[in-house]
Amino acid sequence: MTRLRLVLIKSLASLCDPDSLSASIFITPGRSTATTIRYYIFDLAPCSLYYFCQGNYTGKIPSDGEALKQMAKGLFYIHRQQFVHRDIKPSNIFISKNEPVKLMLANFSLYVDDDEPAKTFTISSDTWALGCAFFYFLTRGIHPFGTNSKKIRYNMLVKQRPSVEFETRFKTLQSSNNEMVEVYQLIRDMIKVEPSKRIPLELVIEKLERIYPADSS
């Protein structure tokens, strides 16, 4: 098996309509001596999910349910192309400028195997990161494992469970019979410390479609 690592990511935004599109080119060694070139075209994005959650963006954004579904489906598409993202975080999730407004996963740190799909462990790592992004988005700026890098590492490596803030919110929702109870339980299943116990991304999408069946805004 040969692992192909993307060795160059170059912005081509200057070659596109600056008011509508941005583009990236990914160049990898091919199976032979030839080079494989793949082009990806994205809508122009004025803001990331991070800045939105920090209150620095007041433009349009998909509803919470639609946003979660878009993020999950976008990541699932990446995995089906035999890629892994490996750097999912709010600052790498962008809000499109054009309507209908959508969220886009960008700034990939990718690899691909030419003989088989991406390894399960790495795909599971993407699922964990997406679950953290879900919680950060829904709470508008709170990480499920803590409020700073020290607490995040401690809760992950020592306590091996989400922060007190996460658990408190979850328990409060359980007594309210709110649809968010299901969402928080889904996030819990995505961010389990043990990779083999995390919910597959296909089931994440199925559950989100059930929780938000008519969400098309």
N, C-alpha and C positions, 0 to 999 in steps of 0.2 A: 504494500500500500504506500502511495506517495501522498504526503500532505502538502497541499498547495497553499502558500500564504500570500495574501495580497501585499505586494511590495510597494505599490504606489497609489496614492489617492490624490487626484488633481482636480481642482475646481475648474469647471468649464462655463461658469455662469456668464462670463464676459462674451461667450459665443452665442448666448441665447437672448431672447427678449428679456431684459432686466425687470420688466413689469409683470412677467408671467411665470418664468421658469428659472430654475437653477439646475445644474447638471454635475455629475461626477463621473469620472472614468476610473475603473478598477483594472489594473494590469497584473496578471499572474503568470508564472511560468506554465507553459502548456505541457501536455503529455509527451510531446516531442520537443524538438529544439524551437519550435514556433512559439510565439507569444499569444496567449489568449487575452482578448480585450473585451470587457463588458461595459456598456454604458447604462447609467441609471439616471432618469430624468425626474426631478421633483418640482412641485410647486414652490414658488418663492415663499419663504417663511419669515414673517416679521418678528416672531417671538418664540421662545421655548416654553415648555410646561413649567420649568423651574421659575422663570420670571413671572408667569401667570400666578403661580402659587404664592409668590412673594408680594403679589398685589401691584406689580409693575406693568400689567397689561390689562386694558379694559376693552379690547376688541371682542369680536365674536369668537365663540368656542363651542364645540359640540356639547350637548348635555352630558351629565356624568355617565349615564348608562351607555350612551353612544360612544363616548370617549374610551371607556373601558373596552368595549367591543372592538373598536378600531385598533387600539393598541395590541390586543390579543391576536386579532386576525392578521395584523401587519407582521407580528413576530412569527406566527405560524407560517405565513407565506415565505419568510426568510428561511425558516427551517426546511420547508419543502423544496427550496432551491439548493439544498445541501450546504447552506451557510449557517453560521451561528453569529450572533451579534457581539456578545462578550463585553459590552459596555452600555447596557441599558440603564439610563438614569434620567431624571427629569430634564436636565440640561441638554440631553440628546434626543428629546422628543419635541418636535416642532409643530407649531400651529400654522396651517396654510393661510396665505393671504387671500387667495381666490375662493369664491363660493361655489358649491357648498363647502363650508369650512371643515377641514379634517385634520387629524393628527398624523404625523409621519415620524417613523423611526429613522434616525440619520446618524452620521458620524460613526459608521461601522468600524469595528475592529474585528475583521472576519478571518476565518479560514475555511477551507473546503477540502474534503477528501475526494479524489477522483475515482475511487473504487466503491465507496459506500457513503451513505448519509453521515452527517455530523454525529459525533459520539453522544450517547445518551447523557452522560454526566454533564457535558458542556451545554446541551440543550436544557437540562434540568437547572443549570446555573442561570440560564436566560430566564427560565420560568420564575426562579427565586427573585431575580432582579426586577422582573415585571411586577411581581406581587408587591414588592417594596414601592415601586413607582405608583401602583394602584392606590396604596394607602396614603402615600405622600400627596397624590392628587386629590383624593377624597377629603383629606383633612387640611388641605391647602398649606402643606409645608411641614408635616411631621413624619419622621422616619419610624417605621414600626419597631425598630430595635433600639431606639434611643434618640436623644437630642443632640449628641455630639459623637465624634468618631471613637472616643474612648469608651463611652457607654455602649455604642453599637458593637464594638469588638467584644466587650465584656459579656453582653447579653447573648451574643452569638457563640462565643467560644467557651465561656464558663457556665452561664446559666442555661444556654442552649434553648432559649425561648424568647418571644417578643417582649418588649418593654412593658412596664406597669401601665403606661399610658394606653398602649394597645389593648391590654387585657381589661382595663377599666372601661374603655369605650365599648368593648365587645359585651361585657356583662350588663352595661346600661342598656344597650340595644336589645339584649335578650328579653328584658322585661317589658319591652315596648311593642313586640310583635311587628317590628318594622322590616321592610324588605332588605334593609341594610344588614340585618342579621345574617342573611344568606351570603351577602357580598363579603362581610368580614370573615365568615367561616371559609369562604372560597379563598380569601387572601391567606388565612391561616394554613390552608392546605398547600398553597403555593410557596410559602416561605418556611416550610419545615427545614430544620437544620440538616437533617439526613437527606441527601439528594434522592435516594431510592424511594422515599416516602412522599415526595412531592407529587401533586396531581399533574397528569399529562396535560399539555396545552390544549389538545383537542377537547378534553372534558371541561376545561376552563371556558372555552368558547360556547360549548353546549349549555353550560350552566348560566352564562351571561345572557344567552339568547332566551332562556326560560325566564330569567328574572326580569329582563327588559324586552319582552316580546314585541311591543309596538313602538319602541323608541327609535324614531327615524329623524329626529331633529338634528 
